[in-house]
């Protein structure tokens, strides 16, 4: 039984469906004659946060306790940092019309007559966020909201030119080029609780600038563990790093040893039917596949990095798991292998 049905429970689900007999006649005894307690047709979701991964099919539950005489259902996504909602799907009887790029991957589940749950196929990074299921009956509309949260990993990112080079829009593009998107504050907070400790400030999706600190630095404030906030900044003028978010991969990352230049790394991956991995690919392979390789390898942005799942001496020199970086060597420097995807 899927999550959307769980909110009804055995008794509630039986009561709700008992109002629909053959031909729509009533077979639920005195429950049918009881007046409906106000306009609350939608049941509160049993799970307000739905967890998923990129590429999966997920269901956002929306179930009626009883149907009004006539109604439509409107699903929309609440855009973070913006005072608007993007429509996804609107029903009209048995018909449903999708809107926008998400509407093409969404459908109504219709597991039973009171089921208005939304099914999203091929979940993408940008699908994470707040969703609203609205019942429109022309008298007193009502809605329930829930959050779709992707399992993933947050990584700090700066270009080869050094730190604090991105305005907001450049940071957003940089994350997308590395198989990610700008992280939300909730994603950064989750990463901080899991050990992300970074002393450079970076843009977040909402337009704020923050950095997570677990280990106090003598010359940096704060002196205790917390997420330091610079607050909202000018998206065009102010420049910082980026905090990117990525999720599970559909392919896999593998290491090719050798003493390669960057161009030779691209050729080595092509010969194997692959491409040089992006930074997000490497972080996802480290997070979800446990990739552990104590060898620096070229990535598509020209950086050299390596993933460590089990810290050990002479392999990065740090006590915690993570993706280590050698920075951005000269592309002609033939000293490293490469990570392919």
Buried (B, 14 or more C-beta within 10 A) or exposed (E): EEBBBBBBEEEBBEBBBBBBEEEEEEEBEEEEEEEEEEEEBBBEBBBEEBEBBBEBEBBBBBBBBBBBEEBBBBBBBBEBEEEEBBBBBBBEEEEBEBBBEBBEBBBBBBBBEBBBBBBBEEBBBEBBBBBBBBBBBEEEBBBBBBBBBBBBBBBBBBBEEEBEBBBBEBBBEBBBBBBBBBBBBBBBBBBBEEEBBBEEBBBBBBBBBBBBBBEEEEEEEEEEEEBBEBEEBEBEEBBBBBBBBBBBBEEBBBBBEBEBBBEBBBEBBEEEEBBBBBBBBBBBBBBBBEBBBEBBBBBBBBBBBBBBEEBEEEBBEEEEBBBBBBEBBEBEEBBBBBBBB
